[in-house]
C-alpha cells in the first residue's frame, strides 16, 4: 500500500487575513515535531475571480446565510475572503519554508491561469467546477503537474466524460479523483464510503490515484476510507470550528488534523499480510505459550 497523502484544506478558513493563513501554515509545519507520523503533506487554498465566476445577480444578492457573511452582498463576501495571485505566491513560499506542498483549488479560468503561473506541484478542481471544460482543457493542455478533481454532485456518466477528456491527451496518468459528498457537514449515512471501491474498480488502472474528500465530523470515516483503497485524504482545517463561515463546522482543528494524520499512517502500516507464518515478535511467545502438547502429532 502507498503511504497516505494528507491534505489540509485551509480554503477560506483564514477569514481573508493572510497573517491567520501564515499562522495556520506554521502550525501545520510543526506537527511532525510532535509525532513523526502526524505530519501534513499538502496545504490547500482556494482561488476565485468572483466577477467571472458569479453573474451580476449572484454577485449583488445577499448571502443566503447572513450570519456567515463577510460582506454586504454575496460577491463582496467572497471578495473579502480572496487573496491576490501575489499573496498566493507568498503562501507558496511559506509552505515551502515549512516543508509543505502548496496547492489551490481553482474555480474559474482566470484563477486557473494565475495559479498555473506559480507552478505548484498540484492543482485541485472542486466538485462545483468539474464540468467546466474551459478550466479542464487549460489545465490538461498547459499545466504539467498533478490535477486533483473531486466527484461530488456528479453523475456516473459525467465522471466517465471527465476521465475520457483527460485520456484524450494522455493526462489521466496525472489525474487524482476524489470520492466526495458535497455537504457541510455531511451526516454519516451520506458519506457513501463504498464509492471509493467503485471508483477504484472503474478507474484505478487509468488514473494516478483515488482520494477521499471528506466534509464530515470526526476522523473515523477517513480510516475506513483508507482500508477501502483511498490514497489521498483531504479535510478542511481551521483554528476554531466556531468561527463565522460555512466551512468551519465541517473542519478539523489542530488536534483533529494531527490525529487524522497519525491514525492514517499507523493504520496504513498495519494493512499488510504476515511476511512469514510466525513473526519474530511471536516466536518468543510461541515458545512460552504454545505448549507442545497442544500440537497435532501428525505435524
VOKEFI-210844 format. One record per residue: residue number from 1; residue in three letters; x, y, z of N, C-alpha, C in turn. Coordinates in pm, whole numbers, always signed. Layout:
REC   num   residuo     n_px     n_py     n_pz    ca_px    ca_py    ca_pz     c_px     c_py     c_pz
REC   NUM       ALA        X        Y        Z        X        Y        Z        X        Y        Z
...
//
This chain:
REC   num   residuo     n_px     n_py     n_pz    ca_px    ca_py    ca_pz     c_px     c_py     c_pz
REC     1       UNK      +84     -120       +0       +0       +0       +0      +87     +125       +0
REC     2       UNK      +48     +224      -84     +119     +351      -84      +94     +424      +47
REC     3       UNK     +191     +506      +87     +171     +587     +205      +59     +688     +180
REC     4       UNK      -30     +707     +275     -138     +804     +255      -84     +947     +244
REC     5       UNK     -146    +1023     +156     -113    +1165     +140     -222    +1245     +210
REC     6       UNK     -182    +1328     +307     -278    +1403     +388     -277    +1549     +345
REC     7       UNK     -394    +1598     +308     -410    +1735     +257     -496    +1814     +353
REC     8       UNK     -441    +1920     +408     -516    +2010     +496     -565    +2127     +412
REC     9       UNK     -696    +2134     +394     -753    +2243     +316     -787    +2361     +407
REC    10       UNK     -702    +2462     +400     -735    +2587     +469     -847    +2657     +394
REC    11       UNK     -846    +2646     +260     -953    +2705     +181     -968    +2852     +212
REC    12       UNK    -1086    +2890     +262    -1111    +3029     +304    -1123    +3040     +455
REC    13       UNK    -1078    +2940     +528    -1090    +2943     +674     -994    +3041     +740
REC    14       UNK     -914    +3110     +660     -826    +3216     +711     -902    +3347     +732
REC    15       UNK    -1030    +3350     +692    -1117    +3468     +708    -1068    +3589     +629
REC    16       UNK     -988    +3565     +525     -938    +3675     +443     -818    +3747     +501
REC    17       UNK     -761    +3692     +607     -647    +3753     +677     -523    +3669     +649
REC    18       UNK     -428    +3725     +574     -312    +3646     +534     -223    +3611     +652
REC    19       UNK     -227    +3689     +758     -148    +3655     +877     -207    +3533     +948
REC    20       UNK     -339    +3520     +947     -400    +3398    +1001     -359    +3279     +915
REC    21       UNK     -360    +3297     +782     -316    +3190     +692     -172    +3149     +721
REC    22       UNK      -85    +3249     +744      +55    +3220     +776      +66    +3142     +907
REC    23       UNK      -14    +3181    +1005      -12    +3111    +1134      -58    +2966    +1117
REC    24       UNK     -157    +2944    +1034     -206    +2809    +1010     -101    +2723     +940
REC    25       UNK      -31    +2781     +844      +77    +2709     +774     +187    +2670     +873
REC    26       UNK     +229    +2766     +956     +336    +2739    +1052     +295    +2630    +1150
REC    27       UNK     +170    +2633    +1194     +123    +2531    +1286     +126    +2393    +1221
REC    28       UNK      +82    +2384    +1097      +87    +2257    +1026     +231    +2210    +1006
REC    29       UNK     +321    +2305     +993     +461    +2270     +971     +528    +2205    +1092
REC    30       UNK     +477    +2232    +1212     +544    +2179    +1333     +482    +2048    +1380
REC    31       UNK     +375    +2000    +1315     +310    +1878    +1364     +404    +1759    +1368
REC    32       UNK     +493    +1750    +1271     +583    +1635    +1267     +676    +1632    +1388
REC    33       UNK     +706    +1749    +1442     +791    +1755    +1560     +720    +1693    +1681
REC    34       UNK     +587    +1698    +1682     +511    +1642    +1793     +498    +1491    +1782
REC    35       UNK     +489    +1441    +1659     +476    +1297    +1636     +524    +1273    +1493
REC    36       UNK     +622    +1183    +1471     +676    +1164    +1336     +573    +1114    +1235
REC    37       UNK     +458    +1063    +1282     +354    +1015    +1192     +244    +1118    +1167
REC    38       UNK     +249    +1230    +1235     +135    +1322    +1231     +156    +1441    +1138
REC    39       UNK     +248    +1430    +1042     +274    +1544     +956     +170    +1554     +843
REC    40       UNK     +157    +1675     +791      +70    +1705     +678     +157    +1715     +553
REC    41       UNK     +108    +1660     +442     +183    +1664     +317     +156    +1792     +237
REC    42       UNK      +27    +1828     +227      -14    +1935     +136     -105    +2032     +210
REC    43       UNK      -87    +2162     +183     -178    +2265     +233     -248    +2325     +112
REC    44       UNK     -381    +2331     +119     -457    +2376       +2     -542    +2498      +34
REC    45       UNK     -543    +2591      -60     -623    +2713      -51     -727    +2712     -163
REC    46       UNK     -792    +2825     -186     -888    +2841     -295     -860    +2972     -368
REC    47       UNK     -889    +2974     -499     -871    +3096     -579     -993    +3116     -668
REC    48       UNK    -1052    +3234     -654    -1170    +3270     -733    -1152    +3410     -794
REC    49       UNK    -1198    +3425     -918    -1221    +3557     -975    -1372    +3577     -970
REC    50       UNK    -1419    +3648     -869    -1562    +3648     -839    -1647    +3715     -946
REC    51       UNK    -1594    +3817    -1014    -1670    +3882    -1120    -1687    +3789    -1240
REC    52       UNK    -1593    +3698    -1258    -1602    +3599    -1366    -1691    +3481    -1325
REC    53       UNK    -1679    +3442    -1203    -1748    +3322    -1155    -1897    +3347    -1132
REC    54       UNK    -1932    +3466    -1084    -2069    +3497    -1046    -2136    +3588    -1148
REC    55       UNK    -2264    +3567    -1171    -2341    +3661    -1253    -2361    +3789    -1171
REC    56       UNK    -2395    +3902    -1237    -2422    +4025    -1160    -2530    +4005    -1053
REC    57       UNK    -2631    +3925    -1087    -2738    +3900     -991    -2685    +3822     -870
REC    58       UNK    -2602    +3721     -895    -2545    +3643     -785    -2449    +3729     -703
REC    59       UNK    -2371    +3811     -772    -2273    +3895     -703    -2340    +3993     -608
REC    60       UNK    -2450    +4049     -653    -2517    +4155     -576    -2626    +4104     -482
REC    61       UNK    -2651    +3975     -484    -2753    +3917     -396    -2698    +3909     -253
REC    62       UNK    -2785    +3909     -153    -2738    +3890      -16    -2688    +3748       +4
REC    63       UNK    -2599    +3731      +98    -2552    +3598     +134    -2671    +3516     +182
REC    64       UNK    -2684    +3389     +138    -2800    +3310     +180    -2803    +3283     +331
REC    65       UNK    -2688    +3295     +395    -2681    +3279     +541    -2608    +3401     +597
REC    66       UNK    -2679    +3511     +620    -2616    +3638     +659    -2524    +3627     +780
REC    67       UNK    -2552    +3535     +868    -2468    +3520     +987    -2326    +3474     +953
REC    68       UNK    -2308    +3420     +832    -2175    +3375     +789    -2108    +3471     +693
REC    69       UNK    -2170    +3584     +665    -2122    +3672     +559    -2013    +3768     +608
REC    70       UNK    -1915    +3791     +520    -1808    +3888     +546    -1826    +4014     +460
REC    71       UNK    -1944    +4029     +396    -1971    +4147     +315    -2120    +4169     +301
REC    72       UNK    -2157    +4285     +248    -2299    +4321     +237    -2372    +4239     +130
REC    73       UNK    -2300    +4191      +29    -2358    +4104      -72    -2274    +3977      -78
REC    74       UNK    -2327    +3877     -152    -2251    +3753     -163    -2118    +3778     -234
REC    75       UNK    -2120    +3863     -337    -1997    +3893     -409    -1894    +3960     -320
REC    76       UNK    -1936    +4058     -241    -1844    +4127     -151    -1795    +4033      -40
REC    77       UNK    -1881    +3942       +0    -1840    +3839      +95    -1725    +3757      +38
REC    78       UNK    -1740    +3714      -86    -1635    +3633     -149    -1508    +3715     -171
REC    79       UNK    -1522    +3843     -206    -1405    +3928     -226    -1327    +3945      -95
REC    80       UNK    -1398    +3954      +15    -1333    +3972     +144    -1247    +3852     +183
REC    81       UNK    -1279    +3735     +127    -1206    +3613     +160    -1099    +3579      +57
REC    82       UNK    -1083    +3665      -43     -996    +3632     -156     -855    +3689     -138
REC    83       UNK     -755    +3610     -181     -616    +3656     -186     -577    +3680     -331
REC    84       UNK     -487    +3775     -354     -436    +3802     -489     -337    +3693     -528
REC    85       UNK     -302    +3689     -656     -204    +3591     -702      -68    +3616     -636
REC    86       UNK      -37    +3743     -610      +88    +3775     -541      +86    +3720     -398
REC    87       UNK      -27    +3728     -334      -39    +3671     -199      -30    +3519     -203
REC    88       UNK      -83    +3459     -307      -70    +3314     -322      +76    +3273     -343
REC    89       UNK     +150    +3356     -413     +294    +3329     -427     +361    +3332     -290
REC    90       UNK     +319    +3423     -204     +373    +3429      -69     +331    +3307      +12
REC    91       UNK     +206    +3264       -2     +160    +3144      +67     +242    +3023      +24
REC    92       UNK     +271    +3013     -103     +353    +2903     -155     +492    +2905      -93
REC    93       UNK     +550    +3023      -83     +683    +3037      -22     +680    +2994     +124
REC    94       UNK     +577    +3036     +197     +567    +2999     +339     +550    +2848     +355
REC    95       UNK     +471    +2787     +267     +454    +2641     +273     +588    +2571     +252
REC    96       UNK     +661    +2615     +153     +790    +2552     +123     +889    +2569     +237
REC    97       UNK     +884    +2682     +306     +970    +2703     +422     +940    +2603     +534
REC    98       UNK     +817    +2556     +539     +776    +2460     +643     +785    +2316     +594
REC    99       UNK     +837    +2295     +473     +846    +2160     +419     +713    +2104     +373
REC   100       UNK     +620    +2192     +337     +486    +2153     +294     +468    +2183     +146
REC   101       UNK     +379    +2107      +82     +344    +2131      -57     +226    +2228      -62
REC   102       UNK     +238    +2334     -140     +131    +2432     -158      +40    +2387     -272
REC   103       UNK      -89    +2406     -255     -184    +2382     -364     -303    +2475     -348
REC   104       UNK     -384    +2481     -454     -503    +2566     -453     -611    +2503     -540
REC   105       UNK     -736    +2515     -498     -850    +2485     -584     -878    +2607     -670
REC   106       UNK     -903    +2585     -798     -932    +2696     -890    -1077    +2685     -935
REC   107       UNK    -1149    +2799     -930    -1292    +2800     -954    -1332    +2862    -1087
REC   108       UNK    -1235    +2912    -1163    -1266    +2976    -1291    -1139    +2978    -1375
REC   109       UNK    -1153    +3010    -1502    -1041    +3002    -1594     -930    +3101    -1559
REC   110       UNK     -967    +3224    -1523     -865    +3323    -1487     -783    +3274    -1368
REC   111       UNK     -851    +3221    -1267     -780    +3172    -1150     -690    +3054    -1186
REC   112       UNK     -738    +2967    -1276     -656    +2855    -1320     -527    +2904    -1385
REC   113       UNK     -538    +3004    -1470     -420    +3059    -1537     -324    +3122    -1436
REC   114       UNK     -379    +3195    -1340     -294    +3260    -1240     -219    +3158    -1156
REC   115       UNK     -288    +3052    -1112     -222    +2953    -1026     -123    +2869    -1106
REC   116       UNK     -153    +2839    -1231      -56    +2768    -1316      +73    +2847    -1326
REC   117       UNK      +64    +2980    -1326     +184    +3063    -1336     +276    +3046    -1215
REC   118       UNK     +222    +2997    -1104     +303    +2973     -984     +368    +2835     -986
REC   119       UNK     +326    +2750    -1080     +382    +2616    -1099     +384    +2533     -970
REC   120       UNK     +268    +2516     -906     +263    +2429     -789     +270    +2283     -830
REC   121       UNK     +294    +2195     -735     +302    +2052     -764     +166    +1997     -807
REC   122       UNK      +58    +2050     -747      -75    +2001     -782     -175    +2116     -775
REC   123       UNK     -279    +2103     -856     -390    +2198     -858     -519    +2117     -847
REC   124       UNK     -615    +2168     -770     -741    +2098     -749     -854    +2166     -826
REC   125       UNK     -939    +2083     -885    -1065    +2130     -943    -1176    +2085     -849
REC   126       UNK    -1250    +2178     -788    -1354    +2138     -692    -1473    +2076     -763
REC   127       UNK    -1554    +2005     -686    -1674    +1940     -742    -1761    +2037     -819
REC   128       UNK    -1774    +2159     -768    -1862    +2258     -830    -1818    +2294     -971
REC   129       UNK    -1692    +2272    -1003    -1637    +2319    -1131    -1589    +2205    -1221
REC   130       UNK    -1617    +2080    -1184    -1557    +1970    -1260    -1618    +1950    -1399
REC   131       UNK    -1725    +2021    -1431    -1781    +2017    -1566    -1752    +2145    -1644
REC   132       UNK    -1667    +2231    -1589    -1623    +2349    -1663    -1504    +2307    -1749
REC   133       UNK    -1533    +2269    -1872    -1429    +2212    -1958    -1332    +2318    -2008
REC   134       UNK    -1363    +2447    -1992    -1264    +2550    -2020    -1148    +2541    -1919
REC   135       UNK    -1184    +2521    -1792    -1082    +2503    -1689    -1006    +2372    -1713
REC   136       UNK    -1082    +2264    -1735    -1019    +2133    -1753     -924    +2133    -1873
REC   137       UNK     -967    +2195    -1982     -883    +2198    -2102     -755    +2278    -2078
REC   138       UNK     -768    +2391    -2012     -648    +2471    -1986     -549    +2394    -1900
REC   139       UNK     -598    +2332    -1793     -508    +2256    -1706     -449    +2137    -1780
REC   140       UNK     -532    +2065    -1852     -484    +1947    -1925     -375    +1982    -2024
REC   141       UNK     -391    +2094    -2095     -303    +2126    -2206     -187    +2218    -2170
REC   142       UNK     -193    +2284    -2053      -92    +2384    -2021      -21    +2363    -1888
REC   143       UNK      -68    +2272    -1808      -12    +2252    -1675      +41    +2110    -1665
REC   144       UNK     +165    +2094    -1622     +231    +1964    -1625     +225    +1890    -1490
REC   145       UNK     +171    +1953    -1387     +166    +1888    -1256      +45    +1799    -1240
REC   146       UNK      +23    +1754    -1118      -92    +1669    -1087     -220    +1752    -1087
REC   147       UNK     -326    +1695    -1144     -457    +1758    -1144     -547    +1674    -1054
REC   148       UNK     -590    +1731     -944     -679    +1663     -850     -821    +1713     -874
REC   149       UNK     -918    +1621     -874    -1054    +1658     -913    -1155    +1581     -829
REC   150       UNK    -1249    +1652     -769    -1350    +1591     -682    -1476    +1558     -760
REC   151       UNK    -1541    +1446     -721    -1660    +1397     -790    -1788    +1418     -709
REC   152       UNK    -1792    +1517     -620    -1917    +1550     -554    -2018    +1605     -653
REC   153       UNK    -2147    +1579     -632    -2255    +1633     -717    -2238    +1594     -863
REC   154       UNK    -2187    +1473     -891    -2151    +1434    -1026    -2211    +1299    -1060
REC   155       UNK    -2272    +1287    -1178    -2330    +1160    -1219    -2219    +1066    -1269
REC   156       UNK    -2251     +938    -1279    -2153     +841    -1329    -2117     +870    -1474
REC   157       UNK    -2216     +914    -1553    -2189     +949    -1692    -2093    +1068    -1701
REC   158       UNK    -2113    +1166    -1613    -2025    +1282    -1611    -1884    +1244    -1567
REC   159       UNK    -1873    +1154    -1469    -1741    +1105    -1427    -1666    +1047    -1547
REC   160       UNK    -1734     +961    -1622    -1670     +898    -1737    -1627    +1002    -1840
REC   161       UNK    -1712    +1099    -1864    -1679    +1204    -1961    -1555    +1282    -1918
REC   162       UNK    -1544    +1309    -1789    -1427    +1383    -1738    -1299    +1301    -1755
REC   163       UNK    -1303    +1176    -1715    -1182    +1091    -1727    -1145    +1073    -1874
REC   164       UNK    -1244    +1051    -1959    -1216    +1036    -2102    -1151    +1162    -2159
REC   165       UNK    -1193    +1279    -2111    -1136    +1405    -2158     -986    +1410    -2131
REC   166       UNK     -943    +1362    -2015     -800    +1361    -1984     -728    +1248    -2059
REC   167       UNK     -797    +1140    -2085     -737    +1031    -2162     -704    +1075    -2304
REC   168       UNK     -782    +1168    -2359     -760    +1213    -2496     -619    +1264    -2519
REC   169       UNK     -560    +1326    -2417     -425    +1382    -2430     -326    +1309    -2338
REC   170       UNK     -359    +1185    -2300     -273    +1102    -2216     -239    +1171    -2084
REC   171       UNK     -339    +1240    -2025     -316    +1309    -1898     -386    +1243    -1780
REC   172       UNK     -459    +1134    -1806     -525    +1066    -1694     -423    +1011    -1595
REC   173       UNK     -302     +985    -1642     -195     +936    -1554     -153    +1040    -1451
REC   174       UNK     -193    +1165    -1472     -163    +1274    -1378     -287    +1317    -1300
REC   175       UNK     -395    +1240    -1312     -524    +1277    -1254     -550    +1198    -1125
REC   176       UNK     -586    +1269    -1019     -629    +1208     -894     -776    +1244     -875
REC   177       UNK     -862    +1143     -863    -1005    +1167     -849    -1050    +1133     -707
REC   178       UNK    -1143    +1212     -656    -1185    +1200     -516    -1332    +1160     -505
REC   179       UNK    -1358    +1058     -425    -1494    +1033     -380    -1532    +1146     -284
REC   180       UNK    -1651    +1200     -300    -1688    +1318     -222    -1839    +1333     -219
REC   181       UNK    -1891    +1370     -104    -2030    +1415      -91    -2026    +1562      -53
REC   182       UNK    -2089    +1644     -133    -2084    +1790     -115    -2191    +1834      -16
REC   183       UNK    -2153    +1847     +110    -2240    +1895     +215    -2154    +1944     +330
REC   184       UNK    -2207    +2029     +416    -2125    +2093     +520    -2204    +2110     +650
REC   185       UNK    -2191    +2017     +745    -2119    +1889     +735    -2209    +1779     +679
REC   186       UNK    -2149    +1666     +643    -2220    +1552     +585    -2251    +1451     +695
REC   187       UNK    -2377    +1408     +709    -2408    +1302     +806    -2348    +1170     +759
REC   188       UNK    -2323    +1081     +852    -2252     +957     +820    -2324     +876     +712
REC   189       UNK    -2457     +874     +714    -2529     +792     +616    -2515     +846     +475
REC   190       UNK    -2465     +968     +458    -2446    +1026     +325    -2299    +1030     +281
REC   191       UNK    -2209     +977     +362    -2067     +978     +323    -2043     +882     +207
REC   192       UNK    -2110     +765     +211    -2107     +669      +99    -1964     +624      +66
REC   193       UNK    -1900     +564     +166    -1761     +524     +151    -1737     +423      +40
REC   194       UNK    -1837     +340       +9    -1816     +238      -93    -1799     +297     -232
REC   195       UNK    -1825     +428     -247    -1792     +495     -373    -1642     +486     -402
REC   196       UNK    -1562     +479     -298    -1417     +464     -316    -1387     +333     -388
REC   197       UNK    -1451     +225     -344    -1432      +95     -407    -1477      +99     -552
REC   198       UNK    -1591     +163     -577    -1641     +171     -715    -1544     +248     -805
REC   199       UNK    -1495     +363     -757    -1402     +442     -838    -1272     +366     -860
REC   200       UNK    -1228     +295     -760    -1103     +219     -772    -1117     +108     -876
REC   201       UNK    -1232      +38     -872    -1255      -70     -968    -1269      -17    -1110
REC   202       UNK    -1333      +98    -1125    -1360     +150    -1259    -1243     +227    -1319
REC   203       UNK    -1174     +307    -1234    -1071     +397    -1287     -931     +374    -1230
REC   204       UNK     -919     +281    -1135     -792     +265    -1063     -672     +237    -1151
REC   205       UNK     -692     +170    -1264     -581     +139    -1353     -556     +249    -1455
REC   206       UNK     -641     +352    -1453     -633     +459    -1553     -573     +586    -1494
REC   207       UNK     -618     +622    -1373     -576     +748    -1313     -457     +727    -1219
REC   208       UNK     -399     +838    -1175     -284     +832    -1085     -321     +780     -947
REC   209       UNK     -441     +816     -899     -480     +772     -766     -624     +805     -735
REC   210       UNK     -673     +743     -626     -809     +765     -578     -800     +833     -442
REC   211       UNK     -878     +939     -424     -877    +1012     -299    -1013    +1014     -232
REC   212       UNK    -1014    +1066     -110    -1137    +1083      -33    -1138    +1225      +21
REC   213       UNK    -1237    +1303      -21    -1253    +1441      +26    -1371    +1443     +121
REC   214       UNK    -1344    +1463     +249    -1448    +1449     +350    -1492    +1582     +408
REC   215       UNK    -1624    +1592     +434    -1680    +1710     +499    -1765    +1667     +618
REC   216       UNK    -1724    +1560     +683    -1798    +1501     +793    -1734    +1540     +927
REC   217       UNK    -1795    +1496    +1034    -1739    +1518    +1167    -1653    +1399    +1208
REC   218       UNK    -1545    +1429    +1281    -1458    +1321    +1330    -1366    +1268    +1222
REC   219       UNK    -1294    +1160    +1254    -1195    +1103    +1162    -1215     +954    +1138
REC   220       UNK    -1317     +894    +1197    -1337     +750    +1181    -1359     +712    +1034
REC   221       UNK    -1437     +793     +961    -1467     +759     +822    -1342     +762     +735
REC   222       UNK    -1248     +849     +768    -1124     +857     +689    -1043     +729     +703
REC   223       UNK    -1040     +673     +825     -965     +548     +847    -1031     +436     +767
REC   224       UNK    -1165     +432     +767    -1234     +332     +686    -1205     +353     +537
REC   225       UNK    -1196     +479     +494    -1166     +508     +353    -1029     +453     +315
REC   226       UNK     -936     +459     +408     -802     +403     +383     -811     +253     +356
REC   227       UNK     -887     +182     +437     -897      +37     +421     -966       -1     +291
REC   228       UNK    -1044      +92     +235    -1114      +66     +109    -1030     +102      -13
REC   229       UNK     -913     +160       +9     -822     +185     -102     -794     +330     -135
REC   230       UNK     -849     +424      -59     -816     +565      -83     -670     +590      -48
REC   231       UNK     -606     +678     -125     -464     +709     -106     -441     +855      -69
REC   232       UNK     -534     +941     -105     -525    +1085      -78     -643    +1124      +11
REC   233       UNK     -614    +1203     +115     -715    +1235     +214     -717    +1385     +236
REC   234       UNK     -828    +1447     +200     -841    +1592     +208     -948    +1628     +310
REC   235       UNK     -908    +1709     +408    -1003    +1758     +508     -983    +1907     +529
REC   236       UNK    -1093    +1978     +549    -1085    +2120     +581    -1020    +2138     +718
REC   237       UNK     -940    +2244     +729     -865    +2272     +851     -896    +2413     +899
REC   238       UNK     -921    +2428    +1029     -949    +2558    +1088     -882    +2569    +1224
REC   239       UNK     -865    +2690    +1269     -815    +2710    +1405     -928    +2708    +1507
REC   240       UNK    -1052    +2728    +1459    -1165    +2735    +1551    -1294    +2701    +1477
REC   241       UNK    -1356    +2589    +1511    -1476    +2544    +1441    -1597    +2634    +1465
REC   242       UNK    -1588    +2724    +1561    -1699    +2815    +1588    -1685    +2948    +1514
REC   243       UNK    -1579    +2969    +1440    -1562    +3093    +1365    -1675    +3108    +1262
REC   244       UNK    -1698    +3232    +1223    -1801    +3263    +1123    -1758    +3211     +987
REC   245       UNK    -1850    +3142     +919    -1821    +3088     +787    -1883    +2951     +772
REC   246       UNK    -1907    +2910     +646    -1979    +2786     +621    -1891    +2661     +634
REC   247       UNK    -1760    +2674     +620    -1673    +2556     +619    -1624    +2515     +757
REC   248       UNK    -1624    +2606     +852    -1560    +2578     +980    -1622    +2458    +1053
REC   249       UNK    -1755    +2447    +1047    -1823    +2339    +1119    -1786    +2202    +1066
REC   250       UNK    -1745    +2193     +939    -1706    +2066     +878    -1555    +2051     +872
REC   251       UNK    -1484    +2129     +952    -1337    +2130     +951    -1281    +2063    +1075
REC   252       UNK    -1153    +2029    +1068    -1080    +1977    +1182     -993    +2087    +1242
REC   253       UNK     -989    +2094    +1372     -899    +2185    +1442     -760    +2118    +1453
REC   254       UNK     -659    +2191    +1501     -522    +2136    +1501     -509    +1996    +1561
REC   255       UNK     -570    +1972    +1676     -557    +1839    +1736     -623    +1733    +1649
REC   256       UNK     -735    +1768    +1585     -804    +1673    +1499     -724    +1637    +1376
REC   257       UNK     -663    +1737    +1309     -586    +1707    +1188     -460    +1630    +1223
REC   258       UNK     -404    +1656    +1342     -287    +1580    +1388     -324    +1433    +1410
REC   259       UNK     -436    +1409    +1476     -480    +1271    +1499     -513    +1200    +1369
REC   260       UNK     -573    +1273    +1275     -604    +1214    +1146     -478    +1164    +1077
REC   261       UNK     -377    +1250    +1067     -253    +1212    +1000     -186    +1094    +1072
REC   262       UNK     -182    +1101    +1204     -121     +993    +1282     -192     +861    +1259
REC   263       UNK     -325     +861    +1271     -400     +737    +1260     -396     +679    +1119
REC   264       UNK     -401     +765    +1017     -392     +716     +880     -260     +644     +857
REC   265       UNK     -151     +702     +905      -20     +640     +880       +0     +513     +963
REC   266       UNK      -50     +514    +1087      -37     +394    +1169     -120     +279    +1114
REC   267       UNK     -244     +309    +1073     -329     +203    +1017     -272     +156     +883
REC   268       UNK     -215     +249     +805     -152     +210     +678      -42     +107     +700
REC   269       UNK      +36     +125     +806     +141      +27     +838      +81     -109     +872
REC   270       UNK      -38     -108     +932     -100     -233     +977     -168     -310     +864
REC   271       UNK     -195     -244     +752     -267     -309     +642     -172     -390     +555
REC   272       UNK     -121     -499     +612      -28     -588     +543      -65     -733     +573
REC   273       UNK       -6     -825     +497      -11     -966     +532     +112     -998     +617
REC   274       UNK     +107    -1110     +687     +226    -1153     +760     +335    -1192     +660
REC   275       UNK     +457    -1150     +687     +568    -1181     +599     +615    -1326     +613
REC   276       UNK     +581    -1389     +724     +608    -1532     +746     +502    -1584     +842
REC   277       UNK     +490    -1717     +849     +381    -1776     +929     +386    -1731    +1074
REC   278       UNK     +505    -1731    +1130     +523    -1688    +1269     +621    -1572    +1268
REC   279       UNK     +574    -1454    +1303     +660    -1335    +1302     +761    -1342    +1416
REC   280       UNK     +869    -1266    +1401     +972    -1263    +1506     +911    -1225    +1641
REC   281       UNK     +817    -1128    +1637     +757    -1083    +1763     +678    -1195    +1831
REC   282       UNK     +635    -1295    +1752     +555    -1405    +1805     +639    -1524    +1854
REC   283       UNK     +763    -1532    +1806     +840    -1654    +1830     +868    -1678    +1978
REC   284       UNK     +899    -1573    +2052     +922    -1589    +2196     +793    -1633    +2264
REC   285       UNK     +680    -1572    +2223     +552    -1607    +2283     +510    -1750    +2245
REC   286       UNK     +543    -1792    +2124     +512    -1930    +2082     +586    -2029    +2170
REC   287       UNK     +714    -2000    +2193     +793    -2091    +2276     +740    -2095    +2418
REC   288       UNK     +694    -1979    +2465     +648    -1969    +2604     +505    -2022    +2622
REC   289       UNK     +417    -1996    +2526     +274    -2019    +2547     +216    -2136    +2467
REC   290       UNK     +274    -2167    +2353     +214    -2270    +2266     +274    -2405    +2301
REC   291       UNK     +230    -2466    +2410     +289    -2588    +2462     +281    -2701    +2361
REC   292       UNK     +382    -2783    +2362     +396    -2891    +2265     +280    -2988    +2270
REC   293       UNK     +217    -3000    +2387     +109    -3097    +2398      -15    -3056    +2319
REC   294       UNK      -22    -2927    +2281     -136    -2881    +2204     -117    -2903    +2054
REC   295       UNK       +4    -2936    +2014      +34    -2951    +1872      -17    -3085    +1819
REC   296       UNK      -64    -3083    +1697     -110    -3207    +1633       +9    -3299    +1612
REC   297       UNK       +3    -3422    +1658     +114    -3515    +1650     +146    -3551    +1504
REC   298       UNK      +52    -3520    +1414      +77    -3552    +1272     +169    -3450    +1204
REC   299       UNK     +194    -3336    +1272     +279    -3232    +1209     +426    -3272    +1217
//
